[in-house]
Amino acid sequence: MKKSRLLSVLLCLALLSGLLATFASAADSGSAILDEMDVNAKAAVLVDPDTGEILYEKNAHAHNYPASITKVMTCLLTLEAVDRGELSLEQTVTASSALHTGIGEGASTADIKEGEQIRIIDLLYAALIPSANEACNVMAEAVSGDVASFVELMNTRAAELGMEDTHFSNTHGYHDDDHYTSAYDIYLMCREAMKHETFRTIVGSKNYTMPATNLHPEPRIIRSTNALISNFRVAGYIYEYATGIKTGSTPEAGYCLAASATRENRNLISVVMGCEREPGTSGSEGYIYFDETIRLFKWGFANFSTQTILDNTKRDIPEVEVTLGKDAASVTLMPDGKLTALLPNDVSAENFTYDYTLETRSVEAPVEQGQVLGTITAYFNGRSYGTLDLVATCSVERDPWLYRLDRIQKFFDNLLVRILLVVVLVVIAALLLRVMFFRSRGRTGRRGYAYSGRGRYTGSRRAQRLRYKNVEGGVYRPPHYYPSITPPAKAFGGKDVVQDLLTPVFTNC
C-alpha cells in the first residue's frame, strides 16, 4: 500500500514537472505564435530578405549537405561575371571534356555533350530549371578557365557573403563529405542571387526551351523541379505566391528546398534541409519538404506584421542635468528616428525592454535642441532590435554670471595654479620677514653711531681698547694718560701709523 502511494506521488510529480516544463518552454520566446511553430526538418529558416528579420529558425547554423542548391552559387558567380563585362548572356561557349567533373551516376542532366556550343543564358536555365550538373562545370570553365579555380572562387564569394558555415568542393552539389553549408548560409546566398533580375526570371519559370545547337539539331524543353511552381514532376504542391528558387536532394542530404514567395509586397525566403519523404507514400505524395515550406510561408504571412517599436513619442527616458543653465536645471530626451520590426502579431512595443546609455549625467549649457546626449536600444526576448540616438528635446541657454563664477572656480581648482599660489605666498612671507629683520637691525645701528650731548664723535673704540689697556685695573685710558707708552711702530717707513691717526682724535677729547 505504501509503495503504491509512493509511486502515485512520484507519478504526479513527474506529470506536474512535465506540465511546468511545457509552460516554461512555451514562454521562452515571449510569443505563443513563435512557440507553436516547429518544422519537420533537420534545419530550417524563414527570413524577410528586405529587413533581414528572422521569423523562424531551427538549427539554422548546423552543417548539412546542400545537394543541388549549390547551383545557386555557381549561377550567381556567372551572373556577376556578366555584370563585370567578362561574359555576356548571349555568348556561346564550347563544352570541354571537363563537363562531367565530379558527377556520378544518376545525376540530373540536360544532356549537354562534349564539344557542344551553347549560350551562357541557356546554361543558366539548364542549371536552375532541370538542375543539370554538367551545365555548372561548363559555366565554371567560362568564368575561371577551369573547374578547380572556380570552386576556389565559390568559397571566396561565400566568405564575402558571410557564409561562415559553408565549404564548397564542387560546382553542382553532387555529394562530397567536405561539401557542406547551413540553412542560414543558403538564405544569404539566395538573397544575393535574387538581386539579379535574370536569376529571378529563371527560377520563377516553369519551363524553358533551349534552342538547337551544333550537337542538338532540335530545341529542348526543360522543366522546373520546384513543385511550388510546376506540376510537371510532382503534382499537388503549387503555392500561388511562390517565386522560386531551387531544389536539391541526395541520399546523404535528404530533401532540401530554398524557396521564395511574395504576397502583398512582402517577400520571404525559406530554407528547409534534411527532410525525409513520408514513409509508405508513392507518386506525388509524401514530399514533406514542399509541405513544410508552404506551411512556413503561410505561417509567416499570416502571423507577422511590421510594427513600430521605438520612435520620438517615447517619453519615460531619464533626464540629463544641465549646469550653468539660465532657465532650466535639466533637459528631457527623446529618440531620434524610428525603429520598426517584423514581429509576431501577439508581440508589441509594450513587450520590449529598453537600455539607455547616457554620454554624461550632466551637461554644461548651452544645450542645443537635437543635441545627441546618449543612445537607446530596444530588446525583446534577449535580442537587440536596433539602437537610436537620444537627443535634447529643447535648447537651454547659458547664464553668463554662473559661467564666469564657474570659470573662476575652475581656475583656482587647477592643481598647478594652487601650487603657484602657495609658492607666491611663501615668497611674499619671506620678503616680509626679511624687511622686518633689517628694519630691526637698522634701528640698532643708528644708536651706535649717534651723537652724544657731552661730546662730538663717540665712534667705535674697539681698536683703541685692543691696543691700549690699563693692565693694572683693566680700565681703559686714552693714550695721553700714558705718555711713557709709545704704540708699536708699523710698517710704512717706520712711522707709527696708528699714532698719527689717533692723535687728533684723542687730542680733542
C-alpha positions as CSV (number, residue, x, y, z in Angstrom):
1,M,0.0,0.0,0.0
2,K,2.8,2.4,1.0
3,K,4.7,1.5,-2.2
4,S,1.6,2.2,-4.3
5,R,1.1,5.6,-2.6
6,L,4.7,6.5,-3.1
7,L,4.5,5.6,-6.8
8,S,1.4,7.7,-7.2
9,V,3.1,10.7,-5.6
10,L,6.1,10.3,-7.8
11,L,3.9,10.0,-10.9
12,C,2.0,13.2,-10.0
13,L,5.3,15.0,-9.5
14,A,6.5,13.8,-12.9
15,L,3.4,14.9,-14.6
16,L,3.5,18.3,-12.8
17,S,7.1,18.8,-13.7
18,G,6.3,17.9,-17.3
19,L,3.5,20.5,-17.4
20,L,5.7,23.1,-15.9
21,A,8.4,22.4,-18.4
22,T,5.9,22.7,-21.2
23,F,4.7,26.1,-19.9
24,A,8.2,27.2,-19.4
25,S,9.2,26.3,-23.0
26,A,6.1,27.9,-24.3
27,A,7.0,31.2,-22.5
28,D,10.7,31.2,-23.6
29,S,10.1,33.3,-26.7
30,G,7.5,35.6,-25.2
31,S,5.2,34.8,-28.1
32,A,2.7,31.9,-28.5
33,I,2.9,32.3,-32.3
34,L,6.7,31.5,-32.2
35,D,6.3,28.7,-29.7
36,E,3.7,26.8,-31.6
37,M,5.8,26.5,-34.8
38,D,8.0,23.5,-35.5
39,V,9.3,22.4,-38.9
40,N,9.7,18.7,-39.7
41,A,13.3,19.1,-41.0
42,K,16.9,18.8,-39.7
43,A,17.3,22.5,-40.2
44,A,15.1,25.4,-41.4
45,V,15.0,29.2,-41.5
46,L,12.4,31.7,-42.6
47,V,13.6,35.2,-43.3
48,D,12.3,38.5,-44.6
49,P,15.1,39.5,-47.1
50,D,14.1,43.1,-47.1
51,T,14.7,43.6,-43.4
52,G,16.8,40.6,-42.5
53,E,14.3,39.7,-39.8
54,I,14.4,36.0,-39.0
55,L,10.9,34.8,-38.4
56,Y,11.8,31.2,-37.7
57,E,14.9,29.2,-37.3
58,K,15.8,25.6,-36.4
59,N,19.4,24.5,-36.3
60,A,20.0,27.4,-38.7
61,H,23.8,27.2,-38.4
62,A,24.2,23.5,-38.3
63,H,26.3,21.9,-41.1
64,N,24.3,20.0,-43.6
65,Y,24.7,18.9,-47.2
66,P,23.1,21.2,-49.7
67,A,22.9,18.9,-52.7
68,S,21.8,20.9,-55.9
69,I,21.1,24.1,-54.0
70,T,24.8,24.5,-54.6
71,K,24.0,25.6,-58.2
72,V,22.7,28.9,-56.9
73,M,26.3,30.0,-56.1
74,T,27.5,28.8,-59.5
75,C,24.9,30.8,-61.3
76,L,25.4,33.8,-59.0
77,L,29.1,33.9,-59.9
78,T,28.3,33.6,-63.6
79,L,25.8,36.5,-63.5
80,E,28.4,38.6,-61.6
81,A,30.9,37.9,-64.4
82,V,28.3,39.1,-66.9
83,D,27.7,42.2,-64.8
84,R,31.5,42.9,-64.9
85,G,31.5,42.6,-68.7
86,E,33.7,39.4,-68.7
87,L,30.9,37.4,-70.3
88,S,27.6,38.1,-72.0
89,L,24.3,36.1,-71.7
90,E,24.3,35.6,-75.5
91,Q,27.9,34.5,-75.6
92,T,28.5,31.0,-76.9
93,V,30.9,28.7,-75.2
94,T,32.1,25.1,-76.0
95,A,31.7,22.3,-73.5
96,S,35.0,20.6,-72.9
97,S,35.8,17.1,-71.5
98,A,35.7,18.6,-68.0
99,L,31.9,19.0,-68.1
100,H,31.4,15.7,-66.2
101,T,33.9,16.6,-63.4
102,G,32.7,15.3,-60.0
103,I,29.4,14.0,-61.4
104,G,28.5,10.4,-60.5
105,E,25.8,8.1,-61.8
106,G,22.2,9.1,-61.7
107,A,22.9,12.8,-61.5
108,S,20.4,15.2,-63.1
109,T,21.4,16.4,-66.6
110,A,20.3,18.5,-69.6
111,D,22.2,16.1,-72.0
112,I,24.9,18.7,-72.8
113,K,27.6,16.9,-74.7
114,E,31.4,17.5,-75.0
115,G,32.1,19.8,-77.9
116,E,28.6,21.3,-77.8
117,Q,28.4,25.0,-78.4
118,I,25.8,26.6,-76.1
119,R,25.0,30.1,-74.8
120,I,25.5,31.3,-71.3
121,I,21.8,32.1,-70.8
122,D,20.9,28.5,-71.8
123,L,23.5,27.1,-69.3
124,L,21.9,29.2,-66.6
125,Y,18.4,27.8,-67.4
126,A,19.8,24.3,-67.6
127,A,21.4,24.5,-64.2
128,L,18.4,26.1,-62.4
129,I,15.4,24.6,-64.0
130,P,16.1,20.8,-64.5
131,S,19.2,21.1,-62.2
132,A,21.7,20.0,-64.9
133,N,25.0,19.2,-63.2
134,E,27.2,19.4,-66.4
135,A,25.9,22.9,-67.1
136,C,27.6,24.1,-63.9
137,N,31.0,22.8,-65.0
138,V,30.7,24.4,-68.4
139,M,30.0,27.8,-66.7
140,A,32.9,27.3,-64.3
141,E,35.3,27.0,-67.2
142,A,33.8,30.0,-68.9
143,V,34.2,32.2,-65.8
144,S,37.5,30.9,-64.3
145,G,39.2,28.8,-67.0
146,D,38.9,25.6,-65.1
147,V,36.7,23.9,-62.6
148,A,39.2,23.9,-59.7
149,S,39.8,27.6,-59.9
150,F,36.0,28.3,-60.0
151,V,35.5,26.2,-56.8
152,E,38.0,28.4,-55.1
153,L,36.1,31.4,-56.3
154,M,32.9,29.9,-54.8
155,N,34.5,29.7,-51.4
156,T,35.9,33.2,-51.6
157,R,32.5,34.6,-52.5
158,A,30.8,32.6,-49.8
159,A,33.2,34.2,-47.2
160,E,32.4,37.6,-48.6
161,L,28.7,37.0,-48.1
162,G,29.2,36.0,-44.5
163,M,28.6,32.3,-45.1
164,E,30.6,31.1,-42.1
165,D,29.4,27.6,-42.1
166,T,30.0,26.7,-45.7
167,H,32.6,24.9,-47.8
168,F,32.2,24.0,-51.4
169,S,34.1,21.1,-53.1
170,N,32.3,21.2,-56.5
171,T,30.1,23.4,-58.7
172,H,26.9,21.3,-58.6
173,G,26.3,19.7,-55.2
174,Y,26.9,16.1,-56.0
175,H,27.7,14.5,-52.7
176,D,31.1,15.1,-51.1
177,D,31.8,14.8,-47.4
178,D,33.7,18.1,-47.5
179,H,30.9,19.9,-49.3
180,Y,28.5,21.5,-46.8
181,T,26.6,24.6,-45.7
182,S,23.8,25.7,-43.4
183,A,20.3,26.8,-43.7
184,Y,21.1,30.4,-42.8
185,D,24.1,30.4,-45.3
186,I,21.8,29.2,-48.1
187,Y,19.5,32.1,-47.2
188,L,22.4,34.6,-47.6
189,M,23.4,33.1,-50.9
190,C,19.8,33.1,-52.3
191,R,19.2,36.7,-51.1
192,E,22.2,37.9,-53.1
193,A,21.2,35.9,-56.1
194,M,17.7,37.2,-56.1
195,K,19.1,40.7,-56.6
196,H,19.7,39.8,-60.2
197,E,16.7,40.2,-62.5
198,T,17.8,37.4,-64.8
199,F,18.1,35.0,-61.8
200,R,14.6,35.9,-60.6
201,T,13.2,35.3,-64.1
202,I,14.9,31.9,-64.4
203,V,13.9,30.4,-61.0
204,G,10.4,31.6,-61.4
205,S,9.9,29.8,-64.7
206,K,8.0,26.6,-65.0
207,N,9.8,25.5,-68.2
208,Y,12.2,26.8,-70.8
209,T,13.0,25.9,-74.4
210,M,16.7,25.6,-75.2
211,P,17.4,26.4,-78.8
212,A,19.1,24.0,-81.2
213,T,22.9,23.6,-81.0
214,N,25.6,22.1,-83.1
215,L,25.0,18.7,-81.4
216,H,21.3,19.1,-80.7
217,P,19.6,20.0,-84.0
218,E,16.2,20.2,-82.3
219,P,15.2,22.5,-79.5
220,R,14.9,21.0,-76.0
221,I,12.2,21.8,-73.5
222,I,13.4,21.7,-69.9
223,R,11.1,21.8,-66.8
224,S,11.4,23.0,-63.3
225,T,12.0,20.6,-60.4
226,N,10.3,23.1,-58.0
227,A,6.8,21.7,-57.3
228,L,5.8,25.0,-55.7
229,I,5.9,26.4,-59.3
230,S,5.5,23.4,-61.7
231,N,3.3,20.3,-61.6
232,F,5.4,18.5,-64.2
233,R,7.5,16.3,-61.9
234,V,5.4,16.4,-58.7
235,A,1.8,17.5,-58.5
236,G,-0.2,18.9,-55.7
237,Y,2.2,21.4,-54.1
238,I,1.6,24.6,-56.2
239,Y,1.8,27.7,-54.0
240,E,0.3,30.7,-55.7
241,Y,2.7,33.2,-54.0
242,A,5.9,31.2,-54.8
243,T,8.6,32.9,-56.9
244,G,11.5,30.3,-56.9
245,I,14.2,29.2,-56.0
246,K,16.0,25.7,-56.1
247,T,15.5,22.1,-55.0
248,G,18.2,19.7,-54.0
249,S,18.3,16.0,-53.0
250,T,20.8,13.2,-52.5
251,P,20.6,10.2,-50.2
252,E,23.1,11.9,-47.8
253,A,21.5,15.3,-47.9
254,G,17.9,14.2,-47.9
255,Y,15.3,16.6,-49.5
256,C,16.2,20.3,-49.4
257,L,14.5,23.3,-50.8
258,A,15.3,27.0,-50.9
259,A,12.2,28.9,-51.9
260,S,10.9,32.4,-52.2
261,A,7.4,33.9,-52.1
262,T,5.8,37.3,-52.4
263,R,2.5,38.4,-51.0
264,E,1.1,41.9,-50.7
265,N,4.5,43.5,-51.3
266,R,6.1,41.3,-48.6
267,N,8.9,38.9,-49.5
268,L,10.0,35.8,-47.7
269,I,12.8,33.3,-48.2
270,S,12.5,29.8,-46.8
271,V,15.1,27.1,-46.4
272,V,14.5,23.5,-45.3
273,M,17.2,20.9,-45.2
274,G,17.4,17.2,-44.4
275,C,13.7,16.4,-44.9
276,E,12.6,12.8,-45.4
277,R,9.8,11.5,-47.6
278,E,6.8,10.4,-45.7
279,P,7.0,6.6,-45.4
280,G,4.7,4.4,-47.4
281,T,3.9,7.1,-50.0
282,S,4.2,7.0,-53.7
283,G,3.6,9.2,-56.8
284,S,3.4,12.8,-55.8
285,E,2.6,12.1,-52.1
286,G,4.8,12.4,-49.1
287,Y,7.2,15.1,-50.2
288,I,7.5,16.7,-46.8
289,Y,9.9,19.5,-47.9
290,F,7.3,21.0,-50.1
291,D,4.6,20.8,-47.5
292,E,6.8,22.2,-44.8
293,T,7.9,25.1,-47.0
294,I,4.3,26.0,-47.8
295,R,3.4,25.8,-44.1
296,L,6.2,28.1,-43.3
297,F,5.1,30.7,-45.9
298,K,1.5,30.6,-44.7
299,W,2.5,31.0,-41.1
300,G,4.9,33.9,-41.8
301,F,2.5,35.9,-43.9
302,A,-0.5,35.3,-41.5
303,N,1.2,35.9,-38.2
304,F,3.7,38.7,-38.7
305,S,3.4,42.4,-39.3
306,T,5.7,45.4,-39.4
307,Q,5.3,47.3,-36.1
308,T,6.9,50.5,-34.7
309,I,8.8,49.6,-31.6
310,L,10.5,52.9,-30.9
311,D,10.1,56.5,-32.0
312,N,10.1,60.1,-30.7
313,T,6.8,59.6,-28.8
314,K,8.6,57.6,-26.1
315,R,9.0,59.8,-23.0
316,D,9.9,57.6,-20.0
317,I,13.6,58.4,-20.5
318,P,16.0,59.7,-17.8
319,E,16.6,63.4,-17.9
320,V,20.1,64.9,-18.1
321,E,21.1,67.6,-15.6
322,V,22.2,70.9,-17.1
323,T,24.8,73.1,-15.3
324,L,25.2,76.8,-15.8
325,G,21.7,76.9,-17.4
326,K,19.8,80.2,-17.5
327,D,16.3,78.9,-17.2
328,A,16.5,75.1,-16.7
329,A,18.3,72.7,-14.5
330,S,17.7,69.7,-16.7
331,V,16.7,68.7,-20.2
332,T,14.4,65.9,-21.4
333,L,15.5,63.4,-24.1
334,M,13.7,61.6,-27.0
335,P,14.8,59.0,-29.6
336,D,15.9,60.5,-32.9
337,G,14.2,58.5,-35.7
338,K,12.1,55.3,-35.7
339,L,12.7,51.6,-35.2
340,T,10.4,49.1,-36.9
341,A,10.5,45.3,-36.9
342,L,8.6,42.4,-38.4
343,L,7.0,40.9,-35.3
344,P,4.5,38.2,-34.3
345,N,1.1,39.7,-34.1
346,D,0.9,38.9,-30.3
347,V,4.0,41.0,-29.6
348,S,4.0,44.8,-29.4
349,A,6.3,47.6,-28.3
350,E,5.0,47.1,-24.8
351,N,6.7,43.8,-24.6
352,F,10.1,45.4,-25.3
353,T,12.7,46.5,-22.8
354,Y,15.0,49.4,-23.4
355,D,18.6,50.1,-22.4
356,Y,19.7,53.7,-22.0
357,T,23.3,54.8,-22.4
358,L,23.9,58.5,-21.5
359,E,27.1,60.2,-22.6
360,T,27.1,62.1,-19.3
361,R,24.9,62.5,-16.3
362,S,25.2,66.3,-16.6
363,V,25.9,68.6,-19.4
364,E,27.1,72.2,-19.4
365,A,24.9,74.8,-21.0
366,P,24.4,75.9,-23.7
367,V,22.4,72.8,-24.9
368,E,21.0,72.8,-28.5
369,Q,17.7,71.2,-29.4
370,G,18.5,67.9,-31.1
371,Q,22.0,67.6,-29.5
372,V,22.9,64.0,-29.1
373,L,23.3,63.1,-25.4
374,G,23.0,59.3,-25.4
375,T,21.6,56.2,-27.1
376,I,18.6,53.8,-26.5
377,T,18.5,50.2,-27.6
378,A,15.3,48.1,-27.9
379,Y,15.3,44.4,-26.7
380,F,12.9,41.6,-27.0
381,N,13.5,38.0,-25.8
382,G,17.2,38.8,-25.3
383,R,17.7,40.1,-28.9
384,S,18.5,43.6,-29.9
385,Y,16.2,45.2,-32.5
386,G,18.3,48.3,-33.0
387,T,19.7,51.5,-31.5
388,L,18.7,55.1,-31.8
389,D,20.4,58.3,-30.6
390,L,18.9,60.2,-27.7
391,V,18.6,63.9,-28.4
392,A,17.6,67.0,-26.3
393,T,14.0,68.0,-26.8
394,C,14.7,71.7,-26.3
395,S,17.5,74.3,-26.0
396,V,19.0,75.6,-22.8
397,E,20.9,79.0,-22.8
398,R,23.9,79.6,-20.7
399,D,23.8,82.0,-17.7
400,P,26.8,84.4,-18.2
401,W,27.2,85.1,-14.5
402,L,27.2,81.5,-13.5
403,Y,29.6,80.8,-16.3
404,R,32.1,83.5,-15.1
405,L,31.9,82.2,-11.5
406,D,32.4,78.7,-12.7
407,R,35.5,79.7,-14.8
408,I,37.0,81.4,-11.7
409,Q,36.3,78.4,-9.5
410,K,37.8,76.0,-12.1
411,F,40.8,78.3,-12.5
412,F,41.6,78.1,-8.8
413,D,40.7,74.4,-8.7
414,N,43.6,73.7,-11.1
415,L,46.4,71.9,-9.2
416,L,49.2,73.9,-11.0
417,V,47.5,77.2,-10.1
418,R,47.2,76.1,-6.5
419,I,50.9,75.2,-6.4
420,L,51.9,78.5,-7.9
421,L,49.7,80.4,-5.4
422,V,51.4,78.6,-2.5
423,V,54.8,79.5,-3.9
424,V,53.8,83.1,-4.3
425,L,52.5,83.3,-0.7
426,V,55.7,81.7,0.6
427,V,57.8,84.2,-1.3
428,I,55.8,87.2,0.0
429,A,56.0,85.9,3.6
430,A,59.8,85.5,3.2
431,L,60.1,89.1,1.9
432,L,58.1,90.5,4.7
433,L,60.2,88.7,7.3
434,R,63.4,90.0,5.6
435,V,62.1,93.6,5.7
436,M,61.1,93.3,9.3
437,F,64.5,91.8,10.2
438,F,66.6,94.5,8.5
439,R,64.4,97.3,10.0
440,S,65.2,96.0,13.4
441,R,69.0,95.9,12.7
442,G,68.8,99.4,11.2
443,R,67.5,100.9,14.4
444,T,70.2,99.2,16.5
445,G,73.0,100.5,14.2
446,R,71.8,104.1,14.3
447,R,72.0,104.1,18.1
448,G,75.7,103.0,17.9
449,Y,76.7,105.9,15.6
450,A,74.6,108.7,17.2
451,Y,76.0,112.0,18.6
452,S,76.1,112.5,22.4
453,G,75.2,115.6,24.2
454,R,78.5,115.6,26.0
455,G,80.8,115.3,23.1
456,R,81.2,115.1,19.4
457,Y,82.0,111.8,17.8
458,T,82.0,108.8,20.0
459,G,82.8,106.3,17.4
460,S,84.0,102.8,18.0
461,R,86.8,102.4,20.5
462,R,87.3,98.8,19.9
463,A,90.6,99.3,18.2
464,Q,91.8,101.6,20.9
465,R,90.8,99.1,23.6
466,L,92.6,96.3,21.9
467,R,95.8,98.3,21.6
468,Y,95.7,100.3,24.8
469,K,94.7,98.8,28.1
470,N,95.4,99.6,31.7
471,V,96.9,96.3,32.7
472,E,96.7,97.3,36.3
473,G,92.9,97.9,36.7
474,G,91.6,96.8,33.3
475,V,90.2,100.3,32.9
476,Y,90.6,102.0,29.6
477,R,92.5,105.3,29.4
478,P,93.3,107.4,26.4
479,P,96.9,107.5,25.2
480,H,97.6,110.9,26.7
481,Y,97.2,109.4,30.1
482,Y,100.2,107.2,29.4
483,P,102.8,109.4,27.9
484,S,105.5,106.9,28.6
485,I,103.9,104.3,26.5
486,T,104.5,104.5,22.8
487,P,102.4,102.5,20.4
488,P,104.3,100.0,18.4
489,A,105.6,101.2,15.2
490,K,104.1,99.8,12.0
491,A,105.5,99.4,8.5
492,F,105.3,102.2,6.1
493,G,108.7,103.6,6.5
494,G,109.0,103.1,10.3
495,K,106.2,105.6,11.1
496,D,103.6,105.0,13.7
497,V,100.6,105.0,11.6
498,V,98.2,104.3,14.4
499,Q,99.6,107.1,16.4
500,D,99.3,109.6,13.6
501,L,95.7,108.6,13.0
502,L,94.6,108.6,16.6
503,T,96.4,111.6,17.9
504,P,93.9,114.2,16.5
505,V,91.0,112.3,17.9
506,F,92.4,111.9,21.4
507,T,93.7,115.4,21.4
508,N,90.1,116.7,21.0
509,C,88.6,114.5,23.7
